[in-house]
Amino acid sequence: MSAVRTGIGLWGSRYLGPKMGIPYAQALEATGQIDQVVVWDQLQSWWPDALWTPENSPMAAMLPDMDSISDPFITIAFALSGLERMGFAACTDAIRRDPPELAQTMSTLATATGGKATLSLGAGEVRHVTPFGRKRSIGLKRLNEALQILRLLWDAKEPVNFSGEIWTLKDAWIGAGGQQNRPEVVAMGGGPKLIEMALAHADGMGTGAPFVYADPAKYGAAVSEWKSRLSGLGRDPENFTFALHHITFIVKDKDAFEQYVDNPLLKWYAATGGRINMADWAPEGVEPVMPLDWHYALHMKPNSTPDEQIQDILRRVTPEMVRKTFFYGTPAEIASEIRPFVQAGANLNLIADLAPLLMPVDPQQTIEASAEICRLIKQP
């Protein structure tokens, strides 16, 4: 199996400016335990703006809204300017960024890192698409073609052609400069069509825990199946990235988490994203709040949700649902829950800690705690 890599998220707010990523990324690199700084391409945050209040988060007193999110590629460019060894991962979708420009941007950034660059590419989320006049329904078609075009442009030694339903290329070429630092592209998401295109055209397959896979044994079975299918396609399963996004909440001990189980921000997250497939709550003895056919990527528009509906959703979330939404506790306790997924095949583990949203933290202590998780999950 490939060496286990880790990444820690950088949440950029325009109230702070993109230069704030420079010292943060430098502090991540200084730990020696973190391989990538991770940025997410968001036009709107996960939460309704109505929930962003000082009563729910101390950060709301400093940042007036959660939706003033910095451009991820500009943010990561600033962050990389202060780094010498660490790479990066950028998570976006195939609806809002066209393949030629995406290939050029990622190649530029990858050259600055010696090729330690991951593009996590999905089919799009309605909250970033529909409010801005785009169609989510074409997301899978665009992703399928984007994966193929990125490979063509990144590997081409001369102009190439491509004929698809969305894009047609004729004598297209972005040059060979930086090809030795080619980024990897990981298809992010789930569903049979996305998995099929990931195995055929991407360098990796990305999903999440515990929000998609709460049971490492089920994740291990999925990885085994994907490896078998890769072999059937003539691809090397040991040269393929199996990525997991982990949602964590770092506190001094598990009991300390109890004071947050009724926080509206955590309850909203649990209701809408605690399990992406709402039917997955049933085996865990939890009644889902959203309808069984509801999916956040297809249905969640936070700032279009009426307040009475928001409050109804929050009333129905139980503390047990919130507890099952996160890997929470000390770094050692969280690592003990992530390690079985690593042993099951996850060789790229991207960690997002939500604790700083709800409680005052020392940034350096938070970085050190995240680095300790990374250190522990990479141990043999």
C-alpha positions, 0 to 999 in steps of 0.5 A: 500500500502507498505511504499514509499521508495526512492533511489539515484544513485551512478555512479562509475568511475574507474578513481575515484576508488570504495572507492569514494562510501563510503563518498558519501553513508554516505552523502546520509544516513546522510540526513535521507530521502533516503532509498537506494543507487542505482548502475547500472551494465554497461559495456559501458555508454549510450553515444558514447565516441565521445560525451564525450568532455570538450565542452559537459561536464566539467567532461570530463576534469577530466574523460577521458572517460565514459566507465571506469565504476566500477563493481557495486557489488564491488562498493556497497560493499565499500559503504555499509562498511560506512553505518549503516541504509541505504539499496541498489539497484543493477540493472543488467541483467540475461545474464551476471550474472548467477543465483547461483553466483548472489544469493550468491552475493546478499545474502552476501550484503543483510546480511550487510544491514539487508535485505534492498536490491533490485535486479533489474533484466532485460533481457539485453541491447545490448550495454552490450552484443553483443560487448562482444560476447554474444547473446541478443536474449536469454535474456527473456528466461534467465530472466524467469528461473533466477527469478525462480532459485533465489527464489528457492535458497533463500528460500531453506532449503535443496538441490533443483532441477530445469529443464529449457531450459537454466539451470538444477540444481540437488541437488543445494543449497547455504545454509540457512545462511542469509535467514532472510535477503532475498533480493527482486528481481524486474523484470525490463523492459516491454512487455507482456512476461516480465510482465507475468514472473514478476507477476508470479515469482518476488517480484516486477515490475520495469519500468520508468518515464517519459521515459516509463510512461509520464502520471501518469494516464496511470501508475495507470491503469497499476498498477491496472491491475497488481494488479488484475493479482497478485490476480488471481495468488493467490499473495498479490498485497499489498506485491508487489513492483511497482518500477519506475526509474525517470530521473531528472535534478536538476537546480535552476529553470525551466528557468535555464534548457534552456541553456542545451536543445542543449547540445549533451549529452542531445540530444542523451539521448532524441533521444534514451531514451526519450521514450523507445517506439518511438510511445509514442512520437506521442500523445505528438506532438513530431516526434521521431528521431529513427524508430518506431521499434527501441528500445535502449535495442535491437539496441543501440550500442553507440561506433559502431555508425558512427559519421555521424549518430550521428550528423544526430540524434543530428540535428533532436532532438528538444528542446521540445523533450529534455524538455519532456525527464526529470523531471527538475527544483527545487526539489519541482518542480520535486517532484510535477511531481513525486508525482502523480506516487507515488499516482498512486502506485509507492512504490519504486522510484529510482532517477537518476539526470543527471545535474552533467554531464553537470554543475559544482556542489557542491556534498553536495548540489546535495545530499541535493537537491536529498534528498529533492525530496525524502522527498517531494514524501514520504509525505502523 
